[in-house]
Amino acid sequence: MFSLLPYNTFALDVHAKHGIIINALSDLHFPLSEPYIILGRGSDVLFTEDFSGTALICNIRGLEIKRVDDEYMVRVGGGEILDELIVQLLSRGICGLENLSAIPGTVGAAPIQNIGAYGVEIGDFIDSLEVCDLSCGKVFTMDKTSCQFGYRDSYFKRHPEARLLVLYVNFRFKAQPELKLSYQGLKDQDLNDAAAVREQVRALRARKLPDPRFVGNAGSFFKNPVVDAKTVARLREDYPDIPVFTASGGRFKLAAGWLIDKSGCRGITHGHAGTWEHQALVLVNRGQAKPHEIVSLAKYVSSQVAMRFGIALVPEVRLYGRGGEISWEMLQ
Ligand code: EPU
């Protein structure tokens, strides 16, 4: 048995049958025995029970930086820690990722969800990915377009059957830094450089989000629902102060945290699971929680939101069961 405790930030005491720490592709022997799952540091996953197969932990390291004209091309091993990369880049004057400061997890996992925070998504800076097709061991490069980045979405998330392991991420940064300060909490703050933005983001996150080193959690548990104008109009009749943000394609993004909060679910505790007092969208392990306690809390929260607002929440975290990844519907 292989403990997944260090590989899920929910800090659930779950196991895989086997585990392989991948420091180089040569650590894998093809064909791989089925089933298997790919993990970085497990900061966006919920194990609903033990996993009956092999956990592949990507730990490929490396950082190469090249200046090409007015850009930096940066190649990073998928197993590098994202926040450590941001520190390294800033120390060399390379800016862009500072808005993503303090997000737990690895560089290779970041494009899978196209992680984002404070007005920046990782896909904005990705040039290409070097991936391995685990069904045969073939290595190839995917350009940004083929990654199909969307809101917390990518080709990889939509096509788990493609079985692609991210070996290296190639980033492209402009040599002349452009700070992204449009987000509430960053604008009108007198932030003059990327280091100041990083500190402000760290402070904002620390105020709202629990540190997974001390409180098990996987960040936002649900995605922010994207709805049409008719739905916004319906909601505004009863809730004139509902936060609404414009999304692409003439649609609108609602704040799942606000919906959960207004459904009376902020700071609640069910068994050993709960929602965070300062950000209702974050489900937490209050200590010794079992997977089923997080699952039943997630179901309870989504049912309360559905009852009050008629909006269906969908998890942002990826769910895993005994045989591999499972859908939210499979848990209902
Ligand atoms: N709100 C409440 N009550 C709550 C939580 C939020 O009323 O309990 C309201 C806030 O006041 C605000 C709105 O809801 O008006 C949105 O909240 P917030 O600004 O905290 O952002 P979010 O939409 O909840 C998203 C990302 C976070 C990211 C932040 C900052 C998603 C699902 N979540 O959160 O990402 O850090 O914006 O950019 O898109 C993550 O993905 O794990 C994550 C933490």
Boltz pocket constraint, residues with backbone or C-beta under 6 A from the ligand:
constraints:
  - pocket:
      binder: B
      contacts: [[A, 116], [A, 117], [A, 118], [A, 119], [A, 208], [A, 209], [A, 218], [A, 219], [A, 220], [A, 221], [A, 222], [A, 223], [A, 224], [A, 243], [A, 254], [A, 255], [A, 256], [A, 257], [A, 258], [A, 261], [A, 266], [A, 276], [A, 277], [A, 278], [A, 279], [A, 280], [A, 281], [A, 316]]
      max_distance: 6.0
